[in-house]
Amino acid sequence: MIIFTLLLISVLVAACGNGESDSVEGVTEASADTGETKKLRISLGLNDKTPLYKSSEKFKELVEEKTDSLNVEIYHSGQLADDRSAIEMLQFGTLDITIPSTAPFTSFVPEYGVFDLPFTLKNTDVVDKVLQGKIGDELAEKASEQGVKQLAWWENGFRQLTNSKKSIKKLDDLNGLKVRTMENDIHLGAWKAMGANPTPMAFTELFTAMQQKTVDGQENPYPTILLEKYPEVQKYVTETNHIYSPFIFLISQKTWDGLTEEQQEIVESAALEAGEHNRKLSRETAASALEELKGQMEYSKVSDAELEKFRGAVKPVIEKYKESIGQDFVEKYLNEVNNAE
């Protein structure tokens, strides 16, 4: 009887154990089938009317049509953070993606400062050759040392000058003009060299500063000037093409490492394709924005002869910042630019 009872208990325990094992296995399989949707949050500094935002929507569309396991959320107008703070959030892994211009990223990777060297890139043909060549690849590799991964080059565009004081047609017209710039030493140095009074300021504070006459003017690509409604507080717009500003598509390394290989391929492919869409849209928008601005502001263009004076004024600035950016890298960049031209 005792032996029979012990055998019966053993059978019952084994049965219960098998039932639990089957149950756990079933839950695991169900979870794998259901899958967990991963959320990718994008922080943008510009508003939801810009080519940057519309291209981010294109990225979202491309990702979500290729997989149900990723969901993209876009936050515009600095809702989550300004550009520098967003980059730091990527490093900590508290944000997934941001697409800033290169200027704020120079605090993390000084070599990106080559794009802040004024009047070095003259047109979009040269831009495309340089960004898609060795310089572009080398910079992307350097980004990975900062806890972020650059997946693609997007476009902010050539920066132009606006102000509320006077039409700018020659170098001397800049004397004493209070121009808002990004918080970037090269930009500050260049505007000082050209005779202006540069004032670093966060982008989110700019409209109010112009409205209250804290600054006389600012510099940004045509689409930004139009879509941020600067004609309401600025009278003059001048085509200078003084700096070409790329956008860089950055993803947190922690986020990237948390993706499957398939998800990584989808995200990278979408970033590149949306980047091509962005460049096309940015250039089309810049052309149409200029036409609209001509109807709202007094337009002028610095002549080629006068531009040589602008270039001459900023040469000492380029020489000064070669060392902080990296002497060898700047020379390599300038050679690439010359070859592209």
N, C-alpha and C positions, 0 to 999 in steps of 0.2 A: 504493500500500500504506500509506504513512504517513498519507495523508488518510483512508483507510478505518479505520485503527486509531484515529485521533483521534475520528472520528465514533462508533466503537463505545464508546470510553471515555465520551464525552459522554452517550450513551444510557444507559449503566450508572449513571453518577453521578445523572442525572436520575431514573432508576427508583428508585435507593436513596433519593434525596431525597423523592420522592413517597411512598415506603413509610413513611418516618419521619413525614412530615406526617400521613398517614392514621392512623398508630399514635397520635400525640399527640392528634389530634382524637378518636379513639375513646376514649382514656383520659379526656379531659375530659368527653365525653358520659356515660361510665359513672359518673364521679364525681358529675355533676349529677343523674343518675338515682338513684344510691344516696343522696346527701345526707349531711350530717354532723349528727348529733344534738348540739344545744347543751345543756349542763347548766346549770340555774339552781339555785344553792344558797341556801336560806333559813335564816337564823339567828334563833332565838327564845330569849327569856330564860326563859319559863315551861316547865313540864313537858308531857308528852304526854297528859295527862288533861284539859287546860284547853280552853275554847272557842277560844282562840287557836290551839292546835295543830290541833284538829279542823277549824277553818275554813281553816287552811293546807292540810290534806288536801283540802278541798273545792276550793281554788284549784288544787292539783296535778291533781285529777281533771278539772276543767274545761279546763285547758290541754292535758293529754295526750290528752283525747278529741277535741280539735279539730285537733291536729297531731302528726305523728311526729317533727318536727324539734326539739322541746323536751322535755327531761326535767327534772323538778323533784325536788330532794332537800331534805328538811326536817331540820334539826338543832335539837333542843329543849334546854331546861335550861342554856342558856349553854355548850353543848359547844364551839362555835366561838369565842364571844366574849361579853362582857357587852354591854349595849345601846350604850353610848357607843363602845366599841371597834368594834362591828359597823358603826356609822354611819361611822366613820373608814375602815373597810375598804371600804365602798361608795364613798367619795370616791376612794380609791386604785384602785378597780376590782378588788380582790382578793376581794370578796364581791359577790353579785348582789342579794340582797333581805334586808331585815330589817323587822320589824314591831314597833317599840318603842312605849312610851307617849310622850306628847309631852314629858314632863319632861326626859329626857336630851337631847332635841333643842333645848332652849332655849339650850344652849351654842353652837349653830350658827345658829339663827334665834330671836332673843330674843322675837319676837312670839308664838311658840307658848306663851309664859309666861302668856298670858291664862287658860289652862285650869288654871293653878296658883293663880289667885286664889281663895281659899276662899269657899264659900257663894254663888258667883255663878250657878251653874246649878242649878236646883232639881228638875227632873224630866226624863224622857227626851223628852217632847214638845218642850220648849224646846231640848234638846240637838240633836234632829234638825233643827229649823228653822235653828238657828245654823250647824251644820256643813255643811248642804246649801245654805246661802245665800252671800252675798257674802264673809263672814268666812272661811268654809272655802275658797272659791276663791282669795282673796287670799293666804292662808297657803300654799297649794299652789304658787302662783307664786313666793313667796319661797324655798321649799325648793329650787327649780331653780337658784338662784344659788349653791348649796353643793355642786354636783357630784352631786346626787341628785334623783330625781324622785318626787313623791308621786302615787300613782295612785288611792288611795282612803282613806276614813276607816273604821276598824274600831273596836271598842269594848272597852275594859278595864272600865269601869263606875264606879259611885260607890264611893268609898273609905270604909271603915268601920274603927272602932278596936277592937283587942283588947288585953288585958293580963292579967298574972298576979297583980295586986295587989288590985283592988277593982272594984266595979260603978261605972260612970261614968254619972251622971244629970244632973249640973249642972256648970257651968264650974269651980267651985272644986275639984271632984273631980280635975281634971287637975294640980293643983299638985304639982310635983316629980316627976311620972311620967316615967320615962325611955323615950321613944318613938323607935323606929327610924324614920327617914325616908329618902327618896331623897336623893341628894347634890344638893340644890336649895335655893337661898337663900330662895326665897319660902316653901317648905314649912317650912324651919327657922325663919324669921321668924314664920310663923303659929302654929306650936306654942309658940314662946317667948311670943308675945303672949297665948296662952291659958293660960299658966302651966306648961306641961310642960317637960321637959328633953329636947329633940330630939337624936338621935344619928344622923348620916348614916352609911350603911353599904351596901355592895353587897348586892343581893338574895340572891346565892348564899351569903352568910355569915349570913343572918338566922336561920335555924332554929337553928343551933348557938348563936348569941348569946342567943336566948331560952331555950334549953335550959340554958345555963350561967349564966343570970340576968345577963348583961352588959347587957341591956336588959329593961325591964319589959313592953314591948308594941310594937305595930307597927300600920300602917294599910294596908289593901288591900281590894279588892272581895271579896264573899262567896265566889265560886267559888275564888279564889286561897287564901283563908283555909282553906277546906275541903280542897281538893285538895293543898295543900302540907302538910296534916296539922298545922296550927297548934294545934288543940284538944289535941294531945298535950302541948304546952308552955304553953298559954294557958288561963285559966279563964273570962274574961269577954269578951263581945262586945257592942259598943254601936253602934247605928245612928245615924250622924251625917250621912252624905251630905255630908261637908265639901268634897270635891273630886270633880268628874267627870273621869275620865281616859280620853281617847280613845287608841286605837292608830292609828298612821299606817303605811300600806303604802308603804315606800320601796324604790326600785330604783336601782341605780347608774346614773348617766348614761352611763358607759362601756359598761355592759351594754346599756342601752337603745339607744344609738347603734349597737351591734353587731347589733341585731335587724333583720330585714326589716320592711317596713311591715305585712305580713300578721301577722307574729309579734307586733309591737307591739300591733296591734288585739286579738289573742287574749289577750295578757297583761293589757292594761288592762281588757278586758271581764270576764275571769276575776276580777281583783282587785276590781272593783265588785260583781259578783254574789256572790262569796265574802264581801264586806263586808256585804251585806244578810243573808246567811245567818248571819254572825258576830253581828250585832246581835240578831237574833231568838234565836239560841242562847244568847248571853251573858245576855240578860234572863230567859229561861226557866231557865237554870242558876243565876242569882243567886237567883231565887225558891225553887227547890228546895234550893239550898245553904243558904239561911237556915233552912229548916225542919229540915234535918239538923243544922245547928249548934245550934239551940235544944235539941236532944236531947243535945248533948255539952258545951255551955257555958252559963253564966248570961247570959241575954239582957236587954238594956235598950235603951230608945229615948229619945233626948233630946226633950223636949216642944217644941212650937212656941214657947212662951213663953221657954223656956230657950235655944232656938236663937238668939233675938234677942240674948241676951247674948254668945253665941259670935260672932255677926256683928259686934256692937259692938266686941268685943275685937280683931278682925282688921282693922277699917277702917283703922287707921294703917298696917298692912302693905300693904294695897292701894294707899294713897296713896303710900307710899314707893317701891314698885316700878313705879308708872306710868311714871316717866321711863326706867328701864332697859329696860322692855318697849317703850316708845314711847307717849308721852302721847296722841297723836292716835289711835293704833290701839286703845289701851285704851278710850278714850271711845267709839270706833266700836263696839267689841265690847259694851260695857255697854249702848249704845243698841239694838243688835241683840237683846240678851238681853231688855231691857224690852219691845221690840216683840213678841218671840216669846211673852212671858208674857201 
